[in-house]
Amino acid sequence: MVDGDIPTLEKSAKIYQKIDYLIDHIRQTLHYYKDKITFTEQIQDTYGSAIDTQVLLFKITKQQQSLDLAFYYAEKSKSNTLKSLLLESNAKSFAGLPPAILNLEQHLKAEYALYISELINEKSNLKIDSTKISIYDNKLFEITRKQDSLTQLIEKDYPKYHQLKHQTQPITVIDIQKKLDNNTTILEFFLTDTTCYAFLISKNDLSVEELPVQKLEKQIKELRNAIISKNTSLFKKNAVSLYNSLIEPIKDKIKGEQFIIIPDGPLWHLNFELLLTHTSVTNNPKNLPYLLKDYVVSYANSANLLLNAQHSSKKTNKRQECLAFSFSDTTSLKTTEKISMTRLRSISYDLPGTREEIKAISDIIDGQYYFGSQAVERNFKKNANQYNILHLALHGDVDNDNPENSKLYFTKTKDSLEDNLLYSHELFALNIPADLTVLSACNTGTGKIAKGEGIMSLGNAFQYAGSKSLLLSSWEISDQTTPELMRFFYSNLKKGMNKPKALQQAKLQYLNTANINRVDPFYWGAFYLVGDIDPIQFKDDYFKFWMIGFVVIGILILIGIRVRRSFKKQH
């Protein structure tokens, strides 16, 4: 590249700025989920070329503006469907819409989810009733028309809603750096067919590195297969190789221990904390040099979504502590009522795996636990918006062909209103403003990769519903080891650790105490945290703050009395 190419690159840069404006305009005209996903996939190559242009300009001119714009385009390419849904929800909260309109909008969402479920169930039958299919399609078309009319009415009569809904300008690098502390680095990836761009942002620095992409997806699959098959030698080979490709070239630019990773493409299927920082002769998984031992790793969909979530989490309304559910494939259990976690602590007899998991955390936090015939979809939907933490020890089923049809299984009953299958598309109609949702079902963090949107997992749907952070699993987890891991995790949260620190320490605590036959990464490495990293405020934390406040006030009063007495004696 020579200086004479600068005018051409600058012309290209101006063209991409105009294209970016047009993309924003087109996005505002899209109302349907699938349309938004498809459009995001179609524009990824455009954003890739825009990034190429700005990185080339930066290499030649060394101007910070080009680097800032390259990162800007990387951010604009990420999770736009999730951003738009959260913006829309935020707009409805702050635009002063009348309750009648909000209730109607929620009713239409619920109706739409209902008929989608009916359509899926009918199409799954061996003998499909075409008349029913036609009825459901017509109902969906009718509901969609009502939703479109309602949206047009709201945007016309409530201009503040329209303004808040269509805020498309992402926060700048400077804004991001203001919100970071000296202990945190954000690593954001953007993949093209030939290059992997790695943007690193810390409190005072922004840099970009171009990393190799050859065989990247193949190596990630091999690493995952090695973990699941407990093949230590194959795991070590791929874990070191991936570290050398993705982390080693940038390790000197990582500041502090808090390491937030924003993956792209197949990198969403990689648990970075399991990478090995160097070759090791040991075959004891407990002693391997995991990245986990050096950094507190968490994940985010984009820097914008992460920092907005952190900002809003400081304004959390007071809710009850924890709502927990566990799956049962039969309702003929000793106890089928809901039970408080306080009562669960006193149970001494052995429990099935998922119930043992809930009992492990009941020793640490308070809340309500539903199991047996009470662990049904209806009870979840009724209570989900009232708790700060949701812990769902349920079975999950991922539909890679149609991600919106992925589902969680609640206890099967003869409920005429709910089928006790919670589909991803149903979550779009729910309001779940939890600080943390723990999905300890199998494969809750896996799914089809949608270009620019990330992994279309069950967890992704909970983000659409408003959950600020998620604890997900990358493969089928073990009932034998999960209760212990969760006990460590919740104990660390209760001590005031932020969420990823609590998870990191839980994994290390597990490794240091586990049976030698259960220290392979398969047993403890599946869980990863996405989203807001802030600590969780528990009820007794508020009590402590009040007590500290009273003690401080008391001390000040005593000091005041003594000073006053001393003053009187002197006069």
Secondary structure, DSSP 8 states (H G I E B T S, - for coil): --GGGHHHHHHHHHHHHHHHHHHHHHHHH--SHHHHHHHHHHTHHHHHHHHHHHHHHHHHH--HHHHHHHHHHHHHTS-HHHHHHHHHHHHHHHTT--HHHHHHHHHHHHHHHHHHHHHHHHHTSSS--HHHHHHHHHHHHHHHHHHHHHHHHHHHH-HHHHHHHT------HHHHHHH--TTEEEEEEEE-SS-EEEEEE-SS-EEEEEE--TTHHHHHHHHHHHHHHT-HHHHHHHHHHHHHHHTGGGGGG--SSEEEEE--GGGGG--GGG-BSS--S---GGGS-BGGGT-EEEE-S-HHHHHHHHHHHTT----EEEEEEE--S-S--S--S-EEHHHHTT--S---HHHHHHHHHHTT--EEEE-GGG--HHHHHHHGGGEEEEEEE-EEE--SSSGGG-EEE------SS--SEEEHHHHTT-----SEEEE-STTTT--EEETTTEEE-HHHHHHHTT-SEEEEESS---TTTHHHHHHHHHHHHHTT--HHHHHHHHHHHHHHHS-GGG-SHHHHSSEEEEE-------HHHHHHHHHHHHHHHHHHHHHHHHHHHHHHHH-
